[in-house]
Amino acid sequence: MKRVVKIGAPRQYTDWVRRMRGQNNEDYRALQNPEKDFLQNRLLEEQGFLCGYTMKRISKTTSHIEHIKPESLCRIDEIGSDLEYRNLLACFPKDGMLVHNRYGAQAKDDWWENNGRDFISPLVTNCESYFKFNLLGEISSVRDNVKATKTISVLKLDNNSLTDDRKRAITEFLYGSDQVSPISQKEAERSLQAITNKNEEGSFVEFCVAIQHGLNEYLKLIKKESLKKKHIAKAKKVKKRK
């Protein structure tokens, strides 16, 4: 999961919400273009064009506007609260897109047990620290955290297809598309922090947090191998002296 930092709703959307206040159509279902387009574009911009739940690369044509707290429950609790900007994300897939392996927003659907207290939202400042990824793209909770475990389960972030996608991204970053061109230790160290930053176009690298964790594991392997070589070289020197 990649943290999402809200930069504020677009003026076109906030103006529309203001006009709807107190009206019969103060309801997300009444939102149409062009206001809806402006809203989705802003969400994509905020998220660096990554799905708010899965870190998959998304665009206007592969995403929908997701309510973290389901919009139907928002309307039950308070009229107009389904329009609250901080409750909105851009997520994979596009509405109506057929996905055989359901995960992320599709898996979550209208889930909201215990008023969402056991769910880690990508809006939480330290949300990334709750999860860890290995070189195989597998996700797990840090120190078996109950909320992280629940979030993985609800979003099915351990889905085989999604795991394979993360593994592919990690492997290609570390070893190249041919899988025989590993990056150097210096390149890995240089990429460790930069990988989770937006590029000049305002996009994040797909699965950037998983790749960052992969880089950490990769550097550990390099250092372990280097230490092993030093021990072997030292042993050879001692043997030669004898």
SVG drawing of the C-alpha trace seen along z (x, -y; Angstrom):
<svg xmlns="http://www.w3.org/2000/svg" viewBox="-35 -27 88 52">
<polyline fill="none" stroke="black" stroke-width="0.4" points="0.0,0.0 1.2,-3.5 0.3,-6.4 -2.1,-8.9 -1.6,-12.6 -4.7,-14.6 -4.0,-17.9 -7.6,-19.1 -10.7,-18.6 -10.9,-20.4 -12.8,-23.6 -15.3,-22.3 -16.3,-19.5 -16.5,-21.6 -18.6,-24.1 -21.0,-21.4 -21.2,-20.0 -21.9,-23.4 -24.8,-23.9 -26.3,-20.5 -26.2,-21.2 -29.7,-20.9 -31.1,-19.7 -32.8,-16.4 -29.9,-15.4 -27.2,-16.0 -26.0,-12.5 -22.9,-11.0 -25.2,-9.1 -26.2,-12.5 -22.6,-13.4 -22.0,-13.6 -19.4,-14.9 -17.6,-17.3 -17.4,-17.5 -16.9,-13.7 -14.0,-13.9 -12.3,-16.7 -12.7,-14.7 -11.2,-11.5 -8.3,-13.4 -7.5,-15.0 -7.6,-11.7 -5.3,-10.1 -2.9,-13.1 -2.8,-12.8 -2.1,-9.1 0.6,-9.4 -1.5,-7.2 -1.4,-4.2 -4.5,-2.3 -5.2,-3.5 -5.3,0.1 -3.1,2.3 -0.4,-0.1 -1.3,1.1 -0.8,-1.5 -4.1,-3.1 -5.5,-5.7 -8.9,-7.2 -9.7,-4.1 -8.7,-1.5 -10.0,-3.0 -13.1,-4.1 -13.8,-6.4 -13.9,-4.4 -15.5,-5.2 -13.3,-4.0 -16.3,-3.9 -19.0,-2.5 -21.2,-5.3 -24.4,-3.5 -23.4,-3.5 -22.4,-7.1 -25.9,-8.1 -27.5,-6.1 -25.4,-7.9 -25.7,-11.4 -27.2,-12.9 -24.4,-14.2 -21.6,-12.5 -21.0,-10.3 -19.6,-13.4 -16.8,-13.8 -13.6,-14.2 -11.4,-12.6 -13.4,-9.4 -12.6,-9.1 -9.8,-7.2 -9.1,-6.2 -8.9,-2.4 -8.5,0.4 -10.6,1.5 -12.9,-0.7 -16.6,-0.3 -18.0,2.6 -14.5,4.0 -14.5,7.8 -11.8,9.1 -11.7,12.8 -9.3,12.5 -11.1,10.1 -8.9,8.1 -8.6,4.5 -11.8,2.4 -13.7,5.3 -12.9,7.7 -13.7,5.1 -17.0,4.1 -19.3,2.9 -17.3,4.3 -17.2,2.0 -17.1,4.0 -16.7,2.3 -17.0,-1.0 -13.7,-0.4 -11.7,-0.5 -9.8,2.7 -9.0,1.3 -5.8,-0.5 -6.6,-3.2 -4.0,-4.5 -4.7,-8.0 -3.2,-6.9 0.2,-8.6 2.2,-5.5 0.1,-3.0 3.1,-1.7 4.8,-0.6 2.1,2.0 3.0,4.2 6.1,5.9 7.0,7.5 9.6,10.1 11.4,10.8 8.6,13.1 6.1,10.2 4.4,11.8 2.8,9.5 2.5,10.0 1.7,7.9 4.5,6.5 4.8,8.3 1.4,10.0 -0.4,6.7 -4.2,7.5 -5.3,4.5 -2.8,5.2 -3.8,8.8 -7.4,7.8 -6.7,5.3 -4.8,7.9 -7.7,10.2 -10.4,7.7 -8.6,6.4 -7.2,9.8 -3.7,8.2 -2.3,11.7 -4.2,12.7 -2.0,14.9 -2.4,12.8 -1.5,9.6 1.4,11.3 2.8,12.4 2.5,8.9 4.5,7.5 7.1,10.3 7.5,9.4 7.9,5.7 10.5,6.4 12.4,8.9 12.6,6.7 13.7,3.7 16.5,5.7 17.6,8.0 16.3,6.3 13.7,7.4 16.0,10.2 16.5,11.2 20.3,11.5 21.3,7.9 21.4,7.2 21.8,3.7 24.9,2.8 25.0,2.2 25.4,-1.5 22.4,-1.6 20.3,0.3 21.4,-2.0 20.6,-5.1 17.2,-3.7 16.2,-2.8 14.7,-6.2 14.0,-7.5 11.8,-4.6 8.9,-5.9 9.1,-9.4 7.0,-10.8 8.8,-11.3 8.8,-14.5 5.4,-13.5 3.9,-13.2 3.7,-9.4 4.9,-6.8 6.6,-3.6 4.1,-0.7 4.3,1.3 7.0,-1.1 6.8,-0.2 7.1,3.5 10.1,2.8 11.6,0.7 11.3,3.7 12.8,5.9 15.8,3.5 16.3,3.9 16.4,7.7 18.6,7.5 21.2,5.3 21.1,7.7 21.9,10.6 24.7,8.6 26.3,7.8 25.9,11.4 27.6,12.6 30.4,10.0 31.0,11.1 31.0,14.7 33.7,14.0 35.8,12.1 35.6,15.1 36.6,17.5 39.5,15.2 40.7,15.0 40.5,18.7 42.6,19.2 45.3,16.8 45.5,18.6 45.7,22.0 48.4,20.6 50.5,19.5 50.4,22.9"/>
</svg>
